[in-house]
Structure formats: C-alpha cells, structure tokens
Amino acid sequence: MKQRVIILFGGRSAEHEVSVQSAVSVISAIDEKEFVPIPVGITKRGRWIAGVDPRAMLARNESAVVEPEGEVGVGPIVEILMQGDVVFPVLHGPYGEDGSIQGLLEILDIPYVGSGVMSSALGMDKILQKTICKQLGIPVVDFVWFTDHSYALEPDRHHHNIAERLGFPCFVKPANMGSSVGINKAVDNDALAHFIEVAFKYDRKVIVEQQAKGREIECSVLGNEQPRASLPGEVVPNADFYSYTAKYEEPSTLYIPANLTPQQVRQVQELSLRVYQALDCSGLARVDFFLTPTGQIYVNELNTMPGFTNISMYPKMWEATGTSYPKLISELIFLARAKHSEKRRISVNYRE
C-alpha cells in the first residue's frame, strides 16, 4: 500500500517563496509508485490550505489563493495532518525550521522528515549553534551577540565592542533566519548601526561575526544514528557575498564537487558529521564552511532544512555523490519512519 506523504510548505517566514519552490520540486520528483503526495500550503498569514498546488501559488502569486475569514482552528490543522502517514515539512526559517512544527508533529505522534524539536531550534539559532561548536572545539569565526533590549540601552557600547573585537568589515545577521535574509556586510560604524536595525526587523537577537576571507564550501549530511557526508560543493557568489539576491535572484556559480584536495574533502566531511552529531540532528542537514587562503576551515552554520529544490546545493551534492533526487526523497521518508519507530520504543511508564 502506498504511503501518504504530506508535503508541508509555505509558512509565516521571509523564506516563504523558497519553501514553495522546494515543494514544487519534491512533488514533481517523488516516487509515485511508493508514495501519494498530499500538498498542504501555509500562507504568509498562517492559514493552512489542504490540496493547494504549490505550482499554482508560484504562477499566480499567493494573493490568488482565497483564504476564508477567521482564525485557523487547531482542530482543522490536526485533521489535515492526520491524513498522512508521514509529513515532509519543506519549511524554511521561523515557524517551520525552528522546532515549532516539529513540536506539533511530536504531540500528534506523526513521523516527519528532518531533525527533532531541540536540534531544529539549535540549528535555527546561530548564537546557540556557534556557542556549542566553540565549546566542543569546532572552529568558528569570532562573534558577539545582543538582544534588541540590550542594544537599545547602550548602542554605542555595542558598536565600540564590535569595532575593537571584530573590526571591519564584519557581518550582521538576525540570529534566527535563513537564506541570508537580513544579512549585511558592515564596512564602518555608520553601516553597522544601520544594518543592526535591519537585522532587528527579523529577530529580537542579532549576531555580528568577524569576516572570514576565503572560499565558501558546503557539505550535505544524511542519516539518523549513522549519518554520512556527501562530496563537498563550492559556491562562488556573483556578488560581494552570498546574499539572498545572490542565492535566488542572481544565481551564483556552483562547483559540485568542489575543487579540494583529498585531505580537505575529509576535513570538511568530518567537521560536517561532528556538527551534525553535536546538535543531535536526524534526517538531513547542510553544513556551510569558509576555507581561508591559509587552509583554515571554519564552520559557518548548519541548516536542518536547507533549500530542497532539484537545483539546490543539498540534493546536487548528493547527486554528485551517487544518490539521485528521487532516491534522496525516498530515503528521507524512510529515515523519518525509522526515527519515529525508535522513539516509540522508549517507555513512558516509569514502573516498567
């Protein structure tokens, strides 16, 4: 009997459009001999719509999707999710990749693709993720962070600290966001102040990182308890850095696999697995790196639900390693059910 797979996409995030594109690719490539895809869209206002075609949302714009009046009730959402045997949440950014949806699916006891609540939250929060890496001796660039409240009280102190500790240029980022949304390069104090305000539009926490000059290398990880790493790829931005525009509007040049020495390939793969296991990830993740001219490799960040279109880096790196896009989707669904079965083994009765 075919498994019913709910493809959950869209969402209340600045990465909404990227998620819709990912859903189009998954639905187009999924093995329909094994699975029945059930598209479920979430609009930018949080309305859940079962059966909406993501291709139509792309073609007509979301404004063409008619939303009923009133709030979304918990009951209808549960009914929608219970229609599937497994959920593939191709949701990027807040309210989807940060543990929110994962928590709902855990409560409903539904298998789902990707990492759990804690791992998803850590993967989304650049500050907590980098703090864990630093404590474990995984190389990351130096950084500082602060909340909107702390910054509002003493902006000059934060500016001075950043200039003294990190220097210019530096990168200003919202702590919880993906696809380079809200990320900007500050070359002086005036730009720093402006870009901090921009970053606060997307999150209440901001992280500022020291610039790491070098090549941008990425690596895909797949698996649960015994994950494996793909051949790395390289991104050469057609801009000053790998911004949202460089990713989606002015496509950068991709080299898959990356032109690395065998030793560098092993280093990238080993570091990818270390970060993946340090955050207790499952299913999939993409790990991004900086490779400096001196050969130093820094972990930039791990993404628990990276862009998943058929031309995205994550599946393309697996394709170069020997796993096709349709087979990758099938394996992720298998891993989701395996993780769910393993969790069911754990007793909830303290007397047993």
C-alpha positions as CSV (number, residue, x, y, z in Angstrom):
1,M,0.0,0.0,0.0
2,K,1.3,3.4,-0.9
3,Q,2.4,5.8,1.9
4,R,0.6,9.1,2.1
5,V,3.2,11.9,2.4
6,I,2.0,15.4,3.4
7,I,4.3,17.9,1.7
8,L,4.0,20.9,4.1
9,F,5.2,24.2,2.5
10,G,5.0,28.0,2.6
11,G,4.7,29.3,6.2
12,R,4.9,32.6,8.1
13,S,8.5,33.3,7.2
14,A,10.6,35.6,5.0
15,E,11.7,32.3,3.3
16,H,8.1,31.5,2.2
17,E,8.8,31.7,-1.5
18,V,11.9,29.4,-1.2
19,S,9.7,26.9,0.6
20,V,7.1,26.9,-2.1
21,Q,9.8,26.3,-4.8
22,S,11.1,23.3,-2.7
23,A,7.6,21.8,-2.5
24,V,7.2,22.0,-6.3
25,S,10.4,20.1,-6.8
26,V,9.6,17.4,-4.2
27,I,6.1,16.8,-5.5
28,S,7.4,16.6,-9.1
29,A,10.2,14.0,-8.2
30,I,8.6,11.9,-5.5
31,D,8.3,8.2,-6.4
32,E,4.5,7.8,-7.0
33,K,4.9,4.1,-7.1
34,E,5.6,4.2,-3.4
35,F,4.1,7.4,-2.2
36,V,1.0,9.6,-2.6
37,P,2.0,13.2,-2.2
38,I,-0.6,15.4,-0.4
39,P,0.3,19.1,-0.7
40,V,-0.6,21.3,2.2
41,G,0.2,25.0,2.0
42,I,0.6,27.5,4.8
43,T,0.0,31.1,3.7
44,K,2.1,34.1,5.0
45,R,-0.8,34.9,7.3
46,G,-0.7,31.4,8.8
47,R,-3.8,29.9,7.0
48,W,-3.5,26.2,6.3
49,I,-4.9,25.1,3.0
50,A,-5.0,21.4,2.1
51,G,-4.7,20.4,-1.6
52,V,-3.3,23.7,-2.8
53,D,-0.9,23.2,-5.7
54,P,2.4,25.0,-5.0
55,R,2.9,25.5,-8.7
56,A,-0.3,27.5,-8.8
57,M,0.9,29.6,-5.9
58,L,4.1,30.4,-7.7
59,A,2.4,31.1,-11.0
60,R,-0.5,33.2,-9.7
61,N,1.2,34.6,-6.5
62,E,-0.2,33.8,-3.1
63,S,-2.7,36.7,-3.3
64,A,-4.7,34.5,-5.7
65,V,-5.2,31.9,-3.0
66,V,-8.6,32.7,-1.4
67,E,-8.4,32.5,2.4
68,P,-11.6,32.0,4.5
69,E,-12.3,34.6,7.1
70,G,-11.5,34.0,10.7
71,E,-8.7,32.3,12.7
72,V,-7.3,28.9,11.9
73,G,-8.6,26.4,14.5
74,V,-6.4,23.7,16.0
75,G,-9.0,21.0,15.0
76,P,-8.8,21.5,11.2
77,I,-5.0,21.6,11.3
78,V,-4.9,18.3,13.2
79,E,-7.4,16.8,10.8
80,I,-5.2,17.8,7.9
81,L,-2.0,16.4,9.4
82,M,-3.7,13.1,10.4
83,Q,-4.5,12.4,6.7
84,G,-0.8,11.4,6.2
85,D,1.4,8.5,7.1
86,V,4.4,10.9,7.2
87,V,5.0,14.6,6.9
88,F,7.7,16.2,4.8
89,P,7.9,19.8,6.1
90,V,9.8,21.7,3.4
91,L,9.5,24.8,5.6
92,H,12.4,27.2,5.9
93,G,13.0,29.7,8.6
94,P,10.9,30.6,11.7
95,Y,7.6,28.7,12.4
96,G,8.8,25.8,10.3
97,E,12.6,25.0,10.6
98,D,12.9,26.2,14.2
99,G,11.2,23.3,16.1
100,S,7.7,24.8,16.0
101,I,6.2,22.4,13.5
102,Q,8.3,19.6,14.8
103,G,6.8,20.0,18.3
104,L,3.3,19.9,16.9
105,L,4.1,16.7,15.0
106,E,5.7,15.1,18.1
107,I,2.5,15.8,20.1
108,L,0.4,14.3,17.3
109,D,2.8,11.3,17.1
110,I,3.2,11.6,13.3
111,P,6.5,10.6,11.6
112,Y,8.2,13.6,9.9
113,V,11.3,14.2,7.8
114,G,14.2,16.0,9.5
115,S,15.5,16.9,12.9
116,G,13.5,17.0,16.1
117,V,12.5,19.9,18.3
118,M,15.8,20.6,20.1
119,S,18.0,20.1,17.1
120,S,15.8,22.2,14.8
121,A,15.8,25.0,17.3
122,L,19.6,24.9,17.7
123,G,20.1,24.7,14.0
124,M,18.0,27.8,13.5
125,D,19.6,29.9,16.3
126,K,23.1,30.9,15.0
127,I,24.1,32.1,18.5
128,L,23.4,28.8,20.3
129,Q,24.8,26.8,17.5
130,K,28.1,28.6,17.4
131,T,28.4,28.6,21.2
132,I,28.1,24.8,21.2
133,C,30.6,24.5,18.4
134,K,33.0,26.7,20.2
135,Q,32.7,24.7,23.4
136,L,33.4,21.5,21.5
137,G,36.5,22.9,19.8
138,I,34.8,23.0,16.4
139,P,36.4,26.1,14.6
140,V,34.0,29.1,14.1
141,V,34.8,32.7,13.5
142,D,34.7,35.1,16.4
143,F,31.3,36.7,17.1
144,V,29.3,38.9,19.5
145,W,25.6,39.0,20.1
146,F,22.9,41.0,21.9
147,T,19.2,41.5,22.2
148,D,17.1,44.4,21.0
149,H,16.6,45.5,24.6
150,S,20.3,45.4,25.4
151,Y,21.2,47.3,22.2
152,A,18.5,50.0,22.8
153,L,20.0,50.7,26.2
154,E,23.6,51.1,25.1
155,P,24.1,51.1,21.3
156,D,27.4,53.0,21.5
157,R,28.9,50.4,23.8
158,H,28.0,47.6,21.5
159,H,29.4,49.5,18.5
160,H,32.7,50.1,20.3
161,N,32.9,46.4,21.4
162,I,32.3,45.2,17.8
163,A,34.9,47.5,16.4
164,E,37.5,46.6,19.0
165,R,36.9,42.8,19.0
166,L,35.9,42.0,15.4
167,G,37.0,45.0,13.3
168,F,35.6,46.0,9.9
169,P,34.3,44.6,7.7
170,C,32.0,42.4,9.7
171,F,28.7,40.6,9.1
172,V,25.4,41.5,10.8
173,K,22.8,38.8,11.0
174,P,19.4,38.0,12.6
175,A,20.0,35.1,15.0
176,N,17.1,33.1,13.7
177,M,16.7,33.3,9.9
178,G,17.9,31.5,6.8
179,S,18.5,32.1,3.1
180,S,20.7,35.1,4.1
181,V,17.6,37.1,4.8
182,G,18.6,40.2,6.8
183,I,22.3,39.6,6.5
184,N,24.5,42.5,5.5
185,K,28.2,43.4,5.4
186,A,29.2,46.4,7.6
187,V,32.3,48.3,6.5
188,D,32.2,51.1,9.1
189,N,30.3,52.2,12.2
190,D,27.5,54.0,10.3
191,A,26.8,50.9,8.2
192,L,27.0,48.8,11.4
193,A,24.3,50.8,13.1
194,H,22.1,50.8,10.1
195,F,22.4,47.0,9.5
196,I,21.8,46.2,13.1
197,E,18.4,47.9,12.8
198,V,17.7,45.9,9.6
199,A,18.5,42.7,11.4
200,F,16.2,43.5,14.3
201,K,13.3,43.6,11.8
202,Y,13.7,39.8,11.6
203,D,14.6,38.8,15.1
204,R,15.0,40.1,18.7
205,K,18.6,38.8,18.8
206,V,21.4,39.8,16.5
207,I,24.8,38.2,15.9
208,V,27.8,40.1,14.5
209,E,30.6,37.9,13.0
210,Q,34.2,38.6,12.1
211,Q,34.8,38.4,8.4
212,A,36.5,35.2,7.2
213,K,38.0,35.8,3.8
214,G,38.0,32.7,1.7
215,R,36.1,30.2,-0.3
216,E,32.5,29.2,0.6
217,I,32.3,25.4,0.9
218,E,29.2,23.3,1.6
219,C,28.5,19.7,2.5
220,S,25.3,17.6,2.8
221,V,24.7,15.2,5.6
222,L,22.1,12.4,5.5
223,G,21.1,9.9,8.2
224,N,20.0,9.3,11.8
225,E,22.3,7.4,14.1
226,Q,24.9,6.7,11.4
227,P,24.9,9.8,9.2
228,R,27.1,10.1,6.2
229,A,28.5,13.1,4.4
230,S,28.4,13.9,0.7
231,L,31.2,15.2,-1.5
232,P,31.5,19.0,-0.8
233,G,30.5,21.7,-3.2
234,E,31.6,25.3,-3.6
235,V,29.6,28.5,-4.1
236,V,31.2,31.4,-5.9
237,P,28.8,34.4,-5.3
238,N,28.2,36.7,-8.2
239,A,28.2,39.5,-5.6
240,D,30.2,40.7,-2.6
241,F,28.9,37.8,-0.5
242,Y,26.3,35.0,-0.6
243,S,23.2,37.2,0.0
244,Y,19.6,36.4,-0.6
245,T,19.8,38.1,-4.0
246,A,23.0,36.1,-4.9
247,K,21.2,32.9,-3.9
248,Y,17.8,33.3,-5.7
249,E,17.7,36.3,-7.9
250,E,21.2,36.5,-9.4
251,P,22.3,32.8,-9.2
252,S,25.9,32.3,-8.1
253,T,28.3,29.8,-9.7
254,L,28.3,26.4,-8.2
255,Y,31.1,23.8,-8.4
256,I,30.0,20.3,-7.5
257,P,32.1,18.6,-6.4
258,A,34.4,21.4,-5.1
259,N,38.0,21.5,-6.3
260,L,39.6,20.4,-3.0
261,T,42.5,18.2,-2.0
262,P,41.6,14.7,-0.7
263,Q,42.6,15.9,2.8
264,Q,40.4,19.0,2.6
265,V,37.5,16.8,1.5
266,R,38.0,14.6,4.5
267,Q,38.3,17.6,6.9
268,V,35.0,19.1,5.6
269,Q,33.2,15.8,5.8
270,E,34.5,15.1,9.3
271,L,33.6,18.5,10.6
272,S,30.1,18.2,9.0
273,L,29.5,15.0,10.9
274,R,30.8,16.5,14.1
275,V,28.5,19.4,14.0
276,Y,25.5,17.2,12.9
277,Q,26.0,14.9,15.8
278,A,26.8,17.7,18.3
279,L,23.4,19.1,17.6
280,D,21.8,15.6,17.6
281,C,20.4,16.1,14.1
282,S,18.5,13.5,12.1
283,G,17.3,13.1,8.6
284,L,19.2,15.8,6.8
285,A,21.3,19.0,7.1
286,R,23.6,21.1,5.1
287,V,26.8,22.4,6.7
288,D,28.4,25.6,5.4
289,F,32.1,26.5,5.7
290,F,34.8,29.1,5.0
291,L,38.1,27.9,3.6
292,T,40.8,30.6,4.0
293,P,43.8,31.0,1.8
294,T,46.0,29.6,4.6
295,G,43.9,26.4,4.6
296,Q,42.0,27.1,7.8
297,I,38.4,25.7,7.7
298,Y,35.7,27.4,9.8
299,V,32.1,26.2,10.2
300,N,29.7,28.9,9.2
301,E,26.4,27.3,10.1
302,L,24.3,24.1,9.9
303,N,20.9,24.2,8.2
304,T,18.4,21.5,9.3
305,M,16.1,22.1,6.4
306,P,18.2,23.5,3.5
307,G,16.8,24.6,0.2
308,F,15.4,21.5,-1.4
309,T,14.6,22.3,-5.0
310,N,16.1,19.9,-7.6
311,I,18.8,22.5,-8.3
312,S,19.6,23.4,-4.6
313,M,23.1,22.6,-3.2
314,Y,21.9,19.9,-0.8
315,P,20.4,17.5,-3.4
316,K,23.0,18.4,-6.1
317,M,25.9,17.4,-3.8
318,W,24.2,14.0,-3.1
319,E,23.7,13.6,-6.8
320,A,27.4,14.1,-7.3
321,T,28.0,11.5,-4.6
322,G,25.7,8.9,-6.3
323,T,22.2,9.5,-4.9
324,S,19.6,10.8,-7.2
325,Y,17.0,13.4,-6.2
326,P,14.0,10.9,-6.2
327,K,16.1,8.4,-4.3
328,L,17.1,11.1,-1.8
329,I,13.4,11.9,-1.1
330,S,12.6,8.2,-0.6
331,E,15.5,7.7,1.8
332,L,14.4,10.8,3.8
333,I,10.9,9.4,4.2
334,F,12.4,6.0,5.3
335,L,14.6,7.8,7.9
336,A,11.6,9.7,9.2
337,R,9.7,6.4,9.8
338,A,12.8,4.8,11.3
339,K,13.2,7.7,13.8
340,H,9.6,7.5,14.7
341,S,9.8,3.8,15.4
342,E,12.8,4.3,17.6
343,K,11.1,6.9,19.7
344,R,8.1,4.6,20.2
345,R,10.5,2.1,21.7
346,I,11.1,4.4,24.7
347,S,8.8,3.7,27.6
348,V,6.6,6.4,29.1
349,N,5.7,4.3,32.1
350,Y,8.2,4.7,35.0
351,R,7.0,1.5,36.6
352,E,8.2,-0.7,33.7
